[in-house]
Amino acid sequence: MDRFNDVLRTASEKLASAYVAYFDIKRDYRLGQTGQAKQIVVPVFGEFHARKEKYVLMKKAIIGVSEGSEYLFILSFERIDEQAFQAIVDIAKVAERELVKPHGEHMYSYISMVVLCGSIDESVARKVKKFSQYKMYRFWFHGYSVANVVAVVLDSDNVGGGKVNIRSVVSNRDGKSLKNNVCDILSK
């Protein structure tokens, strides 16, 4: 058990150190209203914000602005069963409600969830593949948000030198590019 916890910690640290170049990484991030009974603690959380401005001739003559954000959650479970999957869905819903701030310049917000685990129930793997959380704000005039979910099943055998072996990876349709990035980072 301790050996597998080391594998989870190594994989989590590997992902966090790879994403730190693009995201503001925070440890033990508290998601949920302060003082609420159901405040969620996320082991690794990252934020990325981008703003693009289009202008003519000089920067004061702005003709268009768009803002994009991505919120990264790195979670760890020994096993993803129905209860763990429901916790993942709850985090995605709370993140959309509390972190996404739609306004006239908002274009998109991605809620990216990387879930590291030792095993995943077959029925839950199907639910992960079918999971969809997509929301548009004011008929797209205030942008949209989408949740990307990737579940990475790690192997505790043959671990050494910081190397992490991946047994299988499951993602929802929106999480395909995140899946490729995570696999690339963990396989190095």
Contacts in CASP RR format, 6 or more apart in sequence:
PFRMAT RR
TARGET T0000
AUTHOR 0000-0000-0000
METHOD contacts of the structure
MODEL  1
MDRFNDVLRTASEKLASAYVAYFDIKRDYRLGQTGQAKQIVVPVFGEFHA
RKEKYVLMKKAIIGVSEGSEYLFILSFERIDEQAFQAIVDIAKVAERELV
KPHGEHMYSYISMVVLCGSIDESVARKVKKFSQYKMYRFWFHGYSVANVV
AVVLDSDNVGGGKVNIRSVVSNRDGKSLKNNVCDILSK
3 156 0 8 1.000
3 159 0 8 1.000
4 78 0 8 1.000
4 118 0 8 1.000
4 154 0 8 1.000
4 156 0 8 1.000
6 159 0 8 1.000
7 154 0 8 1.000
7 155 0 8 1.000
7 156 0 8 1.000
7 159 0 8 1.000
7 164 0 8 1.000
8 76 0 8 1.000
8 116 0 8 1.000
8 118 0 8 1.000
8 154 0 8 1.000
10 159 0 8 1.000
10 162 0 8 1.000
10 164 0 8 1.000
11 116 0 8 1.000
11 152 0 8 1.000
11 154 0 8 1.000
11 164 0 8 1.000
11 186 0 8 1.000
12 43 0 8 1.000
12 44 0 8 1.000
12 74 0 8 1.000
12 76 0 8 1.000
12 116 0 8 1.000
14 162 0 8 1.000
14 164 0 8 1.000
14 185 0 8 1.000
14 186 0 8 1.000
15 44 0 8 1.000
15 74 0 8 1.000
15 114 0 8 1.000
15 182 0 8 1.000
15 185 0 8 1.000
15 186 0 8 1.000
16 25 0 8 1.000
16 44 0 8 1.000
16 74 0 8 1.000
18 185 0 8 1.000
19 25 0 8 1.000
19 46 0 8 1.000
19 72 0 8 1.000
22 48 0 8 1.000
23 46 0 8 1.000
23 47 0 8 1.000
23 48 0 8 1.000
23 70 0 8 1.000
23 72 0 8 1.000
24 46 0 8 1.000
24 47 0 8 1.000
24 48 0 8 1.000
25 44 0 8 1.000
25 45 0 8 1.000
25 46 0 8 1.000
26 44 0 8 1.000
26 45 0 8 1.000
26 46 0 8 1.000
26 47 0 8 1.000
27 43 0 8 1.000
27 44 0 8 1.000
27 45 0 8 1.000
28 41 0 8 1.000
28 42 0 8 1.000
28 43 0 8 1.000
29 41 0 8 1.000
29 42 0 8 1.000
29 44 0 8 1.000
29 45 0 8 1.000
29 46 0 8 1.000
30 39 0 8 1.000
30 40 0 8 1.000
30 41 0 8 1.000
30 42 0 8 1.000
31 39 0 8 1.000
31 40 0 8 1.000
31 41 0 8 1.000
31 42 0 8 1.000
31 45 0 8 1.000
31 91 0 8 1.000
31 94 0 8 1.000
31 95 0 8 1.000
31 98 0 8 1.000
32 38 0 8 1.000
32 39 0 8 1.000
32 40 0 8 1.000
32 94 0 8 1.000
32 98 0 8 1.000
33 39 0 8 1.000
33 98 0 8 1.000
40 90 0 8 1.000
40 91 0 8 1.000
40 94 0 8 1.000
42 73 0 8 1.000
42 74 0 8 1.000
42 75 0 8 1.000
42 91 0 8 1.000
43 74 0 8 1.000
43 75 0 8 1.000
43 76 0 8 1.000
44 72 0 8 1.000
44 73 0 8 1.000
44 74 0 8 1.000
45 71 0 8 1.000
45 72 0 8 1.000
45 73 0 8 1.000
45 74 0 8 1.000
46 71 0 8 1.000
46 72 0 8 1.000
46 73 0 8 1.000
47 69 0 8 1.000
47 70 0 8 1.000
47 71 0 8 1.000
47 72 0 8 1.000
48 69 0 8 1.000
48 70 0 8 1.000
48 71 0 8 1.000
48 72 0 8 1.000
49 67 0 8 1.000
49 68 0 8 1.000
49 69 0 8 1.000
50 67 0 8 1.000
50 68 0 8 1.000
50 69 0 8 1.000
51 65 0 8 1.000
51 66 0 8 1.000
51 67 0 8 1.000
51 68 0 8 1.000
51 105 0 8 1.000
52 65 0 8 1.000
52 66 0 8 1.000
52 67 0 8 1.000
53 59 0 8 1.000
53 62 0 8 1.000
53 64 0 8 1.000
53 65 0 8 1.000
54 62 0 8 1.000
54 63 0 8 1.000
54 64 0 8 1.000
54 65 0 8 1.000
55 61 0 8 1.000
55 62 0 8 1.000
55 63 0 8 1.000
55 64 0 8 1.000
56 63 0 8 1.000
65 105 0 8 1.000
66 105 0 8 1.000
66 107 0 8 1.000
67 105 0 8 1.000
67 106 0 8 1.000
67 107 0 8 1.000
68 106 0 8 1.000
68 107 0 8 1.000
68 108 0 8 1.000
68 109 0 8 1.000
69 99 0 8 1.000
69 100 0 8 1.000
69 108 0 8 1.000
69 109 0 8 1.000
69 110 0 8 1.000
70 109 0 8 1.000
70 110 0 8 1.000
70 111 0 8 1.000
70 112 0 8 1.000
71 95 0 8 1.000
71 99 0 8 1.000
71 109 0 8 1.000
71 110 0 8 1.000
71 111 0 8 1.000
71 112 0 8 1.000
72 112 0 8 1.000
72 113 0 8 1.000
72 114 0 8 1.000
73 91 0 8 1.000
73 95 0 8 1.000
73 111 0 8 1.000
73 112 0 8 1.000
73 113 0 8 1.000
73 114 0 8 1.000
74 114 0 8 1.000
74 116 0 8 1.000
75 88 0 8 1.000
75 91 0 8 1.000
75 113 0 8 1.000
75 114 0 8 1.000
75 115 0 8 1.000
75 116 0 8 1.000
76 115 0 8 1.000
76 116 0 8 1.000
76 117 0 8 1.000
77 84 0 8 1.000
77 115 0 8 1.000
77 116 0 8 1.000
77 117 0 8 1.000
77 118 0 8 1.000
78 117 0 8 1.000
78 118 0 8 1.000
78 119 0 8 1.000
79 117 0 8 1.000
79 118 0 8 1.000
79 119 0 8 1.000
79 120 0 8 1.000
79 121 0 8 1.000
80 88 0 8 1.000
80 115 0 8 1.000
80 117 0 8 1.000
80 119 0 8 1.000
80 120 0 8 1.000
80 121 0 8 1.000
80 124 0 8 1.000
80 128 0 8 1.000
80 151 0 8 1.000
81 121 0 8 1.000
81 124 0 8 1.000
82 121 0 8 1.000
82 123 0 8 1.000
82 124 0 8 1.000
84 117 0 8 1.000
84 124 0 8 1.000
85 124 0 8 1.000
85 127 0 8 1.000
85 128 0 8 1.000
88 113 0 8 1.000
88 115 0 8 1.000
88 149 0 8 1.000
89 131 0 8 1.000
89 133 0 8 1.000
91 113 0 8 1.000
92 111 0 8 1.000
92 113 0 8 1.000
92 133 0 8 1.000
92 147 0 8 1.000
92 149 0 8 1.000
93 133 0 8 1.000
95 111 0 8 1.000
95 147 0 8 1.000
96 109 0 8 1.000
96 111 0 8 1.000
96 133 0 8 1.000
96 135 0 8 1.000
96 145 0 8 1.000
96 147 0 8 1.000
99 109 0 8 1.000
99 111 0 8 1.000
100 106 0 8 1.000
100 109 0 8 1.000
100 111 0 8 1.000
100 145 0 8 1.000
102 109 0 8 1.000
102 137 0 8 1.000
102 138 0 8 1.000
102 142 0 8 1.000
102 143 0 8 1.000
102 145 0 8 1.000
103 142 0 8 1.000
104 141 0 8 1.000
104 142 0 8 1.000
104 143 0 8 1.000
106 137 0 8 1.000
106 142 0 8 1.000
106 143 0 8 1.000
107 143 0 8 1.000
108 143 0 8 1.000
108 144 0 8 1.000
108 145 0 8 1.000
108 146 0 8 1.000
109 144 0 8 1.000
109 145 0 8 1.000
109 146 0 8 1.000
110 145 0 8 1.000
110 146 0 8 1.000
110 147 0 8 1.000
110 148 0 8 1.000
111 133 0 8 1.000
111 145 0 8 1.000
111 146 0 8 1.000
111 147 0 8 1.000
111 148 0 8 1.000
112 147 0 8 1.000
112 148 0 8 1.000
112 150 0 8 1.000
112 175 0 8 1.000
112 178 0 8 1.000
113 147 0 8 1.000
113 148 0 8 1.000
113 149 0 8 1.000
113 150 0 8 1.000
114 150 0 8 1.000
114 152 0 8 1.000
114 178 0 8 1.000
114 182 0 8 1.000
115 149 0 8 1.000
115 150 0 8 1.000
115 151 0 8 1.000
115 152 0 8 1.000
116 152 0 8 1.000
116 154 0 8 1.000
117 151 0 8 1.000
117 152 0 8 1.000
117 153 0 8 1.000
117 154 0 8 1.000
118 153 0 8 1.000
118 154 0 8 1.000
118 156 0 8 1.000
118 167 0 8 1.000
119 153 0 8 1.000
120 128 0 8 1.000
120 151 0 8 1.000
120 153 0 8 1.000
120 168 0 8 1.000
120 170 0 8 1.000
125 151 0 8 1.000
125 170 0 8 1.000
128 149 0 8 1.000
128 151 0 8 1.000
128 170 0 8 1.000
128 171 0 8 1.000
128 172 0 8 1.000
129 170 0 8 1.000
129 171 0 8 1.000
129 172 0 8 1.000
129 173 0 8 1.000
130 172 0 8 1.000
131 147 0 8 1.000
131 149 0 8 1.000
131 172 0 8 1.000
132 147 0 8 1.000
132 172 0 8 1.000
132 173 0 8 1.000
132 174 0 8 1.000
133 145 0 8 1.000
133 146 0 8 1.000
133 147 0 8 1.000
134 144 0 8 1.000
134 145 0 8 1.000
134 146 0 8 1.000
134 147 0 8 1.000
134 174 0 8 1.000
135 144 0 8 1.000
135 145 0 8 1.000
135 146 0 8 1.000
136 143 0 8 1.000
136 144 0 8 1.000
137 143 0 8 1.000
137 144 0 8 1.000
137 145 0 8 1.000
146 174 0 8 1.000
147 172 0 8 1.000
147 174 0 8 1.000
148 171 0 8 1.000
148 172 0 8 1.000
148 174 0 8 1.000
148 175 0 8 1.000
148 177 0 8 1.000
148 178 0 8 1.000
149 171 0 8 1.000
149 172 0 8 1.000
149 174 0 8 1.000
149 175 0 8 1.000
150 169 0 8 1.000
150 170 0 8 1.000
150 171 0 8 1.000
150 175 0 8 1.000
150 178 0 8 1.000
150 179 0 8 1.000
150 182 0 8 1.000
151 169 0 8 1.000
151 170 0 8 1.000
151 171 0 8 1.000
152 166 0 8 1.000
152 169 0 8 1.000
152 182 0 8 1.000
152 183 0 8 1.000
152 186 0 8 1.000
153 166 0 8 1.000
153 167 0 8 1.000
153 168 0 8 1.000
153 169 0 8 1.000
153 170 0 8 1.000
154 164 0 8 1.000
154 165 0 8 1.000
154 166 0 8 1.000
154 167 0 8 1.000
155 165 0 8 1.000
155 166 0 8 1.000
155 167 0 8 1.000
157 165 0 8 1.000
158 165 0 8 1.000
159 165 0 8 1.000
164 186 0 8 1.000
164 187 0 8 1.000
166 183 0 8 1.000
166 186 0 8 1.000
166 187 0 8 1.000
169 179 0 8 1.000
169 182 0 8 1.000
169 183 0 8 1.000
171 178 0 8 1.000
171 179 0 8 1.000
END
